[in-house]
């Protein structure tokens, strides 16, 4: 067969194929029908089907049909000339569209909506009052997104307690649905359980009903009303008693109480208390008691609530918070001594012991203190962390015992510290302890003890320095320590600066016998840059103190310079003047001698002495003046001074000699001019009284600025010209010490 034959055969085959395709394209598709089960409304979690078929159910055309969802061809089966797709479990979604194709052409579609089934899982009810039942549950998320015309109805079927039943139209708020049922018979306390019919009406899903059963315990709400309770505290416990508690009384045996105790002291761990039931002392009351914590003398804030035992029951509201105070008890324990915690001062013969005090939660009562004793005698001085014994006997070993004590008494147990005979273990004490704080570090150095046979290491103690004189360590801060295992070590360096610290070092021996702590006694060595600020403060304080001292010294010196100055006086003339002496310018003026300056007498005697000049005669006014004085008149010697002196009161050097009664007498009167121009003697202006004080001068005498007594000024009388003459001048001593006579009157 040639090639021409083969070409002819191929042409014939191509012609047949082209004719067949033309016949197919010219044929018309059948009329399709697409539908879904449940009228396109599926329940979430349940199966659903989609169908596609020719209306005439032509079997020759069914093989041309197929179903698609979102562009994806679905696995289908042919049942009764119908293409069928089955979804085993519908999932929550808004809508799903299914397409039916004839060959490749889309000939129909159906929309399916997946609706959540009524399956409420958080349905809960509670009897807030005896004749009303409040129920609520959550809406499904798909319902919240897609359905608006949804309503619920809750029905309580008829029972023997509620023959007519009860129905409630529920309301929706946000994501919750709330229903209230009216109970006509008020049989809440008699129910053991209850069945509810919950119905949902939806435009898409229609009517759906769910049966729900709840036990009564899950609906009961305990009422712990504070107004109906009495609070009683006794025997280290607190009780609450309710009178006529209603439903709580019938279910008291099923109640479970939770007590929350919140301590005021943060160091105390809150003890959880879960207590069951409550006492029923009579038919009309319910009593619930809870024990107090074991910590004594502590304040706790109390909150409590209750519910019926079991899961998914309703808790009562919190009872109003109140406080309790636990009873005072003995201290929990005695304090613990610091290992080998003692130091001995040989110069003062004092032993100081150290211990770790109790925490505040262990006080168990007020007025906590520590009872430290040696041979039955209390310590001389006791602090919070240490005690000092004076007159310590270092030749004998001894035990120091200690107890904690509060207002209730001493702790049951005691602790003790063994102190060896310190005179025998002096070589087991470190020496030359130095403490050098720097800016970023602190160095401690020492010299190891002489006895190093059983030496194993050292213990370093440090604490904040105390402000109390004679006390080591501040009571407010704990004592810290570190152990060193190298017995050859003689220096330790801290990585931080620790100023104002008390440092102690104790050697550790294998036989546990030590000479005690060596406390830093030498001066602290500091770098200049570290102590600069402190030295400035010290310098300022020193300058202030020095200034106060200088000012006080000057003040005292001024007080010591206070003097009593007396005017110069002359001796009293007692004899006739000598012929060769110079006549006195005050010749003929009477002088009063005051013998009360004599230390041997206190009687006042007035002696008048008149100086007269030879060749001159006294005027009538002088005679009248002389007759007005009483006393003896003597003629003084001309060589004597014309001054009036204080007899036996002024010494040769001008010093004042007090009389025998210890008082300094007033000076004798000064000579002044009277209104007539004559010199007269005036009474003394200062006279000591019986009490030792100096009386003020008579009102008619006026002392001048120099302390002298001057005569009162004469009364001004106008002369013939109508003018007032000036008063006569004062007598002024001349350069020779004499007083010149006044000028004659005009």
Secondary structure, DSSP 8 states (H G I E B T S, - for coil): --HHHHHHHHHHHHHHHHHHHHHHHHS----EEEEEGGGGEEETTS-EEEEEEETT--TTTGGGEEEEETTEE---EESSS-EEEEESS----S-EEEEEEETTEEEEEEEEEEE-----S--EEEEEETTEEEEEEE--HHHHHH-SS-EEEEEE---SSSTT-EEEE-EEETTEEEEEEE-SS--GGG-SEEEEEEEEEETTTEEEEEEEEEEGGGT------GGGEEEEEETTEEEEEEES-THHHHTGGGEEEEEEEEESSTTS---EEEEE--EEEETTEEEEEEE--SSSS-EEEEEEEEEESSTT---------EEEE------SS--EEEEEEEEEETTTTEEEEEEE---GGG--SSS-EEEEEETTEE-SEE-SSEEEEES--TTS-EEEEEEEEETTEE-SS-EEEEE--GGGSGGGS-EEEEEEE-SS-EEEEEE--S--SSEEEEEEEEEE--SSTT--S-TTS--EEEEE--TT--EEEESS---SEEEEEEEEETTS-----EE--S-----HHHHHHHHHHHHHHHHHHHHHHHHHHHHHHHHHT-------------S---TTS---TTTT-EEEEEGGGSTT-----EEEEE---TT----HHHHHHHHHS-S-EE---TTS-SS---TTTB-TTS-B---TTS--------EEE-TTS-EEE---S-EE-TTS-EE---TT-EE-TTS-EE-------B-TTS-B--------B-TTS-B-------
